[in-house]
Every structure is written in C-alpha cells, then in structure tokens.
Amino acid sequence: MPTEEGLFVKTPLLTFGSNGNLVLADADGSVAWQTGTANKGVVGLKIQQNGNLVLYDKKGKFIWQSFDHPTDTLLVGQTLRSNGPNKLVSRTSIADGSEGPYSFVMEQRFLKMHYKTKNSPLPLLYYRSYEFGNGQGSLANLKFYCSPESEQTYAYELGFTFDMKGSTSSGTYILSRPKYNSTYSMLRVEPDGNLKIYTFNENVEWRTWENTFKLFDGDDYESLCNLPRKCGSLGICEDNQCVACPKPKGLMGWSKSCAPPVLSPCKGGDDKVGYYKVVGVEHFTNEYTEGDGPMKLNDCRVKCSNDCGCLGFFYREESSKCLMVPELGTLVKVTNLAHVAYIKMP
C-alpha cells in the first residue's frame, strides 16, 4: 500500500471505480496511489481471511493482489520470490511511512539484513542467515508460514518454507513456536532495523497482540548491539546496552546526543586529517567482513583520509585487516584489545 510521507494528512479517499481500478486520491483529487487495473476485466474486490486484498474478474481470477506487493510486512501465506519482490523495506518511523534505511532480503542462498546510508553506494550488511541448499542452487521462493507442530496442536510453528532453483532442496526455517493458534501473525522489518513477528491471540481479551519473535533479542538470537543504530550515530554497546560515548579525550557516559566530531569540508588527500583511537571495539558489520588487507596501519589511515566518505576505520592488529566505514553507529565492545577503531576528527 502507499508509503509516501504526508500521504494521509488531508483525508484521502479510496475509491473502487466502475472501470475496475482501485485509486487512493488526495483531498485535491490528485492520485496518490492506484492498482493500475482499469479496463482489465475487474468486477469486484474483497479482503480474504488471510489479509490478502484481491481484485478479481468474472471467473474469479485474481487480476491484482496485495500479497504481490510487500512493503515492510509479510502476512502468513505471503511469499518473497527470486523473480518478483524479494525484500521487505522498513518504514522511516512509526509515524512516517516513507521508505526507511533497513531491508530484509532474500538473496541467492542467504537471508540478509541491510542498512542503507547516504555515505555509501552499497547498503551495509548487519545480519546473514545460515546458507540454504548446502551450497547448491538458489532460493526461488520464501513463504511466511504457520502450521500446527503436531496433531495435538500444543504449539504452532512460525517461520519460512522455502524452495530452491537448481536443487531438490526444500524445507522449513522455524523462527518461533507459540503455544496457541498463531495463524494471525505478521513479520515486519521495524524502523529500528529489527525483524519481529507479531501474533494475534483471539482467545484473550487483553493484550491480544504479542511479540512472538525478535531477531535481535539480546538472548536466544542476535545481540541488540548488532543493530546499526542501537546507540544512535555513535556509541559503544556492551551486553545489549549503550555504555559509553567515545570522545577524543576518552570514554564518556553515553546519551542520545553522542555523535561523531563535525568534520571540516573534505577535499580528499588531506594529510592533516586527525583520528582518535578507541580500543577493544568492532563495527556492527565486522561479523561479516574484516575489511581489506593485510596492510600497514598507516596505509589504512591514508586510505581513509583520501576518502571523503570514510568517517573512520577499524583495524585488527593481529591480521592487519583494515575496514573503512561510511557510518560509525554502534561500536560493539569486545575483549580483544587488538581490535581498535580510529575515528576521524578535524
């Protein structure tokens, strides 16, 4: 459905026309969104029990369905496809439905989560699943499913069913096991970059919606410290909490105002660029990339200084690996003091 900022400010009108087109228009009559199904034989529309909005012809064939157009959410039965929409993209915020920086992507043999930043042409990887297909074939379909675990239905499985192209491999990828009928569930990429499942329990009257899965939960799955902006634009994260703000003079108490130094206009190749050192930290992407090299520390420094998009670099002294980053965000505290960050300063 429509996601542009300001779309719902002036009481828009949703109209199903006699020509079979479903149109969302602003108060001034300008079209904000439409299904593009005019004069294609559409005779009716309905919302199915699974939440799929469909427009159909006189034979009952679906001409358009909302399940083919995922945004930030999948409902049970909805599918990502290699030859169709293969990702979910977060909202900017709860109040702002425009496209945000986080995405959940079905790639060739992995499920990945990316963070898009203005300083990098490529999104930054901050989560990757295990490999599907044992190194053979590629993911064709990924369907969000709910199924009783057994005939006794003591628990329900929530997760993905998948099929592979170029391989006979298929199967399930279980995320959660609620102890009640979980058919009314949705999987969503949150504005903070987390991946969550919400389930409606029709047998209770209070708090009917329950959070039944969190990818970054700080317990069974991923640490909250792996979220790119858990600590805003800058902060050291340890045990799922933001514990310090790295400054040129040392570590200070963290607050939401913690931010990298404001840099002078960049011309590239400036040998006067300064850095301050933070010991025992890794970048939120370091789990999936060590960087380039091996190279000497000074070579890494020069490389970052020559790149106006580089806000700092992470260096592993034992392997001489150099990771330049376009955004600092969450710095993950580690016990290895040979893993150090150098933050660019004026």
C-alpha positions as CSV (number, residue, x, y, z in Angstrom):
1,M,0.0,0.0,0.0
2,P,1.1,3.6,-0.3
3,T,4.0,4.7,1.8
4,E,4.9,8.2,0.8
5,E,5.4,10.8,3.5
6,G,2.4,13.0,4.1
7,L,0.0,10.7,2.2
8,F,-2.7,10.6,4.8
9,V,-2.5,14.2,6.0
10,K,-5.6,15.6,4.2
11,T,-8.2,12.8,4.5
12,P,-7.6,11.0,1.2
13,L,-10.3,8.9,-0.4
14,L,-10.0,5.3,-1.5
15,T,-12.3,4.6,-4.5
16,F,-13.1,1.4,-6.4
17,G,-14.1,2.6,-9.9
18,S,-16.5,1.1,-12.3
19,N,-13.5,0.5,-14.6
20,G,-12.0,-1.8,-12.1
21,N,-9.3,0.5,-10.8
22,L,-8.7,1.0,-7.1
23,V,-7.5,4.5,-6.5
24,L,-6.3,6.5,-3.5
25,A,-6.6,10.2,-4.1
26,D,-5.7,13.2,-2.0
27,A,-8.2,15.8,-1.0
28,D,-7.4,17.9,-4.1
29,G,-8.1,14.9,-6.4
30,S,-4.5,14.1,-7.3
31,V,-3.8,10.4,-7.4
32,A,-1.5,9.2,-4.7
33,W,-1.6,5.5,-5.5
34,Q,-3.6,3.1,-7.7
35,T,-3.6,-0.6,-8.7
36,G,-3.4,0.1,-12.4
37,T,-6.3,-2.3,-13.2
38,A,-8.5,-0.1,-15.2
39,N,-10.3,-1.9,-18.1
40,K,-8.7,-5.2,-17.3
41,G,-11.9,-7.1,-16.5
42,V,-12.1,-6.5,-12.8
43,V,-15.6,-6.9,-11.4
44,G,-15.0,-6.9,-7.7
45,L,-12.7,-6.8,-4.7
46,K,-12.5,-8.5,-1.3
47,I,-10.2,-9.0,1.6
48,Q,-9.5,-12.7,2.2
49,Q,-9.3,-14.2,5.6
50,N,-5.5,-14.2,5.5
51,G,-5.5,-10.4,4.9
52,N,-4.9,-10.5,1.1
53,L,-6.7,-7.8,-0.7
54,V,-7.7,-9.1,-4.2
55,L,-9.3,-7.6,-7.3
56,Y,-10.8,-10.4,-9.4
57,D,-12.6,-10.9,-12.8
58,K,-15.9,-12.6,-13.6
59,K,-14.2,-16.0,-13.5
60,G,-12.8,-15.4,-10.0
61,K,-9.2,-15.0,-11.3
62,F,-7.1,-12.5,-9.4
63,I,-6.1,-9.6,-11.6
64,W,-4.3,-7.8,-8.7
65,Q,-3.5,-8.8,-5.1
66,S,-1.8,-7.0,-2.2
67,F,0.3,-10.2,-1.5
68,D,2.3,-9.4,-4.6
69,H,3.3,-6.0,-3.3
70,P,5.0,-6.4,0.1
71,T,6.3,-3.3,1.8
72,D,7.7,-3.8,5.4
73,T,5.5,-6.7,6.3
74,L,4.6,-10.3,5.4
75,L,1.4,-11.9,6.4
76,V,1.0,-15.7,6.8
77,G,0.9,-17.2,3.3
78,Q,2.7,-14.3,1.7
79,T,5.9,-15.0,-0.4
80,L,9.1,-13.4,-1.4
81,R,10.3,-14.6,-4.9
82,S,13.5,-14.5,-6.8
83,N,11.7,-13.3,-9.9
84,G,9.5,-10.8,-8.0
85,P,9.6,-8.8,-4.9
86,N,12.4,-10.3,-2.9
87,K,12.7,-8.0,0.0
88,L,10.9,-6.0,2.8
89,V,11.9,-2.4,3.4
90,S,11.3,-0.7,6.8
91,R,9.3,2.5,7.3
92,T,11.3,5.6,8.3
93,S,9.4,5.7,11.6
94,I,6.2,4.6,13.2
95,A,4.6,8.0,12.2
96,D,6.4,8.3,8.8
97,G,5.5,5.6,6.3
98,S,8.1,6.6,3.7
99,E,10.8,4.1,2.8
100,G,13.4,3.7,5.6
101,P,17.0,2.5,5.6
102,Y,16.6,-1.1,6.6
103,S,15.8,-4.1,4.4
104,F,15.3,-7.9,4.8
105,V,16.4,-9.5,1.6
106,M,16.1,-13.0,0.1
107,E,19.4,-13.4,-1.8
108,Q,20.8,-16.4,-3.7
109,R,21.4,-18.7,-0.7
110,F,21.1,-16.4,2.3
111,L,18.6,-14.2,4.1
112,K,20.3,-10.9,4.8
113,M,19.5,-7.6,6.5
114,H,21.0,-4.4,5.1
115,Y,21.3,-0.8,6.3
116,K,21.4,2.0,3.7
117,T,23.4,5.1,4.5
118,K,23.9,8.2,2.4
119,N,27.7,7.9,2.5
120,S,27.8,4.5,0.8
121,P,26.6,3.4,-2.7
122,L,26.1,-0.1,-1.3
123,P,24.0,-1.0,1.8
124,L,25.8,-2.3,4.8
125,L,25.3,-5.9,5.8
126,Y,24.5,-6.4,9.5
127,Y,22.9,-9.9,9.5
128,R,23.2,-13.0,7.4
129,S,21.4,-16.4,7.9
130,Y,22.9,-19.8,7.5
131,E,23.4,-21.0,3.9
132,F,20.4,-22.6,2.2
133,G,20.8,-25.5,-0.1
134,N,24.1,-26.7,1.1
135,G,25.9,-24.7,-1.5
136,Q,23.8,-25.8,-4.4
137,G,21.0,-24.0,-6.3
138,S,19.5,-20.7,-5.2
139,L,16.4,-19.6,-3.3
140,A,13.3,-19.5,-5.5
141,N,10.5,-18.8,-3.0
142,L,10.3,-17.9,0.7
143,K,6.9,-18.1,2.2
144,F,6.0,-16.9,5.7
145,Y,4.0,-19.9,7.2
146,C,2.2,-21.0,10.3
147,S,1.5,-24.7,11.0
148,P,0.5,-26.9,13.9
149,E,3.6,-28.6,15.2
150,S,1.7,-31.9,15.7
151,E,-1.8,-33.3,15.5
152,Q,-2.3,-32.4,19.2
153,T,-1.7,-28.7,18.3
154,Y,0.1,-28.0,21.5
155,A,2.2,-25.5,19.7
156,Y,2.4,-23.8,16.3
157,E,5.4,-23.2,14.1
158,L,6.1,-19.8,12.7
159,G,8.8,-19.3,10.1
160,F,9.5,-19.8,6.4
161,T,9.0,-22.6,3.9
162,F,11.5,-22.4,1.0
163,D,12.2,-23.9,-2.4
164,M,15.5,-23.9,-4.3
165,K,16.1,-23.5,-8.0
166,G,18.7,-25.9,-9.5
167,S,18.4,-28.2,-6.5
168,T,15.9,-30.6,-5.0
169,S,16.4,-28.9,-1.6
170,S,13.4,-27.5,0.2
171,G,12.2,-27.3,3.8
172,T,11.3,-25.1,6.7
173,Y,13.1,-22.4,8.6
174,I,11.5,-22.1,12.1
175,L,11.6,-18.8,13.9
176,S,9.1,-19.2,16.7
177,R,6.8,-21.7,18.5
178,P,3.8,-20.0,20.2
179,K,1.7,-22.2,22.4
180,Y,-1.6,-21.2,20.7
181,N,-3.1,-20.8,17.2
182,S,-0.8,-18.3,15.5
183,T,-2.4,-18.1,12.1
184,Y,-3.0,-14.3,12.5
185,S,0.7,-13.3,12.5
186,M,2.8,-10.8,10.7
187,L,6.5,-10.5,10.2
188,R,7.8,-6.9,10.0
189,V,11.1,-5.0,9.5
190,E,10.9,-2.4,12.2
191,P,12.0,1.2,11.8
192,D,15.0,0.4,14.2
193,G,16.2,-2.4,11.9
194,N,15.0,-5.3,14.0
195,L,12.9,-8.2,12.5
196,K,9.9,-9.1,14.5
197,I,6.8,-11.3,14.4
198,Y,3.5,-10.1,16.0
199,T,0.8,-12.6,16.7
200,F,-2.9,-12.0,17.4
201,N,-4.3,-14.3,20.1
202,E,-8.1,-14.4,19.6
203,N,-8.6,-16.3,22.9
204,V,-7.7,-13.4,25.1
205,E,-9.4,-10.0,25.7
206,W,-6.4,-8.0,26.9
207,R,-3.1,-7.5,25.1
208,T,-4.3,-9.6,22.2
209,W,-1.2,-8.8,20.1
210,E,2.0,-10.5,21.3
211,N,5.6,-10.1,20.1
212,T,6.4,-13.8,19.4
213,F,9.8,-13.4,17.7
214,K,12.7,-10.9,17.7
215,L,15.8,-11.5,15.6
216,F,17.8,-9.1,17.7
217,D,16.6,-10.0,21.2
218,G,19.8,-10.0,23.2
219,D,19.1,-13.5,24.4
220,D,18.4,-16.5,22.1
221,Y,19.3,-14.9,18.8
222,E,21.3,-11.8,17.9
223,S,22.7,-9.2,20.3
224,L,21.0,-5.8,20.3
225,C,24.5,-4.4,19.9
226,N,24.4,-5.7,16.3
227,L,21.7,-3.2,15.3
228,P,23.4,-0.4,13.3
229,R,21.9,2.5,15.3
230,K,21.2,0.9,18.6
231,C,23.4,3.7,20.0
232,G,22.4,6.3,17.5
233,S,25.0,7.9,15.4
234,L,27.8,6.8,17.8
235,G,28.2,4.8,21.0
236,I,29.8,1.7,22.5
237,C,27.4,-1.2,23.1
238,E,28.0,-4.0,25.6
239,D,25.6,-6.6,26.9
240,N,22.8,-5.1,24.8
241,Q,23.2,-1.6,26.3
242,C,24.9,1.6,25.2
243,V,27.5,2.1,27.8
244,A,29.9,4.8,26.6
245,C,30.5,7.7,24.2
246,P,34.0,7.7,22.7
247,K,35.5,11.2,22.7
248,P,39.0,12.4,21.7
249,K,39.8,12.8,25.5
250,G,38.4,9.3,26.4
251,L,35.2,7.5,27.1
252,M,32.3,9.5,28.5
253,G,28.8,8.4,29.6
254,W,26.5,7.6,26.7
255,S,23.4,9.7,25.9
256,K,21.4,10.2,22.7
257,S,23.4,13.3,22.0
258,C,26.6,11.2,21.5
259,A,27.8,11.9,17.9
260,P,31.0,11.8,15.8
261,P,33.0,15.0,15.5
262,V,31.8,17.5,13.0
263,L,34.3,17.4,10.2
264,S,35.7,20.2,8.1
265,P,34.7,20.3,4.4
266,C,36.5,17.4,2.7
267,K,38.8,17.8,-0.2
268,G,40.4,14.3,-0.1
269,G,44.1,13.6,0.3
270,D,44.3,15.9,3.3
271,D,47.3,14.8,5.4
272,K,46.1,17.0,8.2
273,V,43.1,14.7,9.0
274,G,43.2,13.6,12.6
275,Y,42.0,10.5,14.3
276,Y,41.4,9.4,17.9
277,K,41.7,5.8,19.0
278,V,39.1,3.5,20.7
279,V,40.4,0.2,22.0
280,G,38.5,-3.1,22.1
281,V,35.6,-2.4,19.7
282,E,34.3,-3.6,16.4
283,H,32.0,-2.1,13.8
284,F,28.4,-3.6,13.6
285,T,29.4,-5.0,10.2
286,N,32.6,-6.7,11.4
287,E,30.9,-10.1,12.0
288,Y,30.5,-10.4,8.2
289,T,33.6,-8.5,6.9
290,E,37.1,-8.0,8.3
291,G,37.9,-5.4,5.7
292,D,40.8,-5.2,3.2
293,G,44.4,-6.2,3.6
294,P,46.6,-7.2,5.2
295,M,48.0,-3.7,5.1
296,K,50.0,-1.5,7.5
297,L,48.2,0.8,9.9
298,N,49.4,3.9,8.3
299,D,48.3,2.7,4.8
300,C,44.8,2.2,6.2
301,R,44.9,5.6,7.7
302,V,46.0,7.2,4.4
303,K,43.3,5.3,2.6
304,C,40.6,6.6,4.9
305,S,42.0,10.2,4.8
306,N,41.8,10.2,1.0
307,D,38.2,9.1,1.1
308,C,35.7,11.8,1.9
309,G,33.0,9.2,2.6
310,C,35.2,7.5,5.3
311,L,34.3,8.6,8.8
312,G,36.8,6.2,10.5
313,F,38.4,2.8,10.2
314,F,38.7,-0.4,12.2
315,Y,42.0,-2.2,12.4
316,R,42.8,-5.7,13.6
317,E,46.4,-5.7,14.7
318,E,46.8,-9.5,14.6
319,S,45.7,-9.8,11.0
320,S,46.4,-6.2,9.7
321,K,42.9,-6.0,8.3
322,C,41.5,-2.6,7.5
323,L,37.8,-1.8,7.5
324,M,36.8,1.7,6.4
325,V,33.3,2.7,7.3
326,P,30.9,5.3,5.9
327,E,29.0,5.4,9.1
328,L,30.1,4.7,12.7
329,G,26.8,4.0,14.6
330,T,27.1,1.2,17.1
331,L,30.6,0.1,18.2
332,V,30.4,-3.4,19.7
333,K,32.6,-3.9,22.8
334,V,34.9,-6.9,22.5
335,T,37.5,-8.4,24.8
336,N,40.3,-8.4,22.2
337,L,42.2,-5.2,22.7
338,A,43.9,-5.7,19.3
339,H,40.7,-4.7,17.6
340,V,40.7,-0.9,17.5
341,A,38.8,1.9,15.9
342,Y,40.2,5.2,14.6
343,I,37.5,7.9,14.4
344,K,38.1,10.8,12.0
345,M,38.3,14.3,13.6
346,P,39.1,17.8,12.3
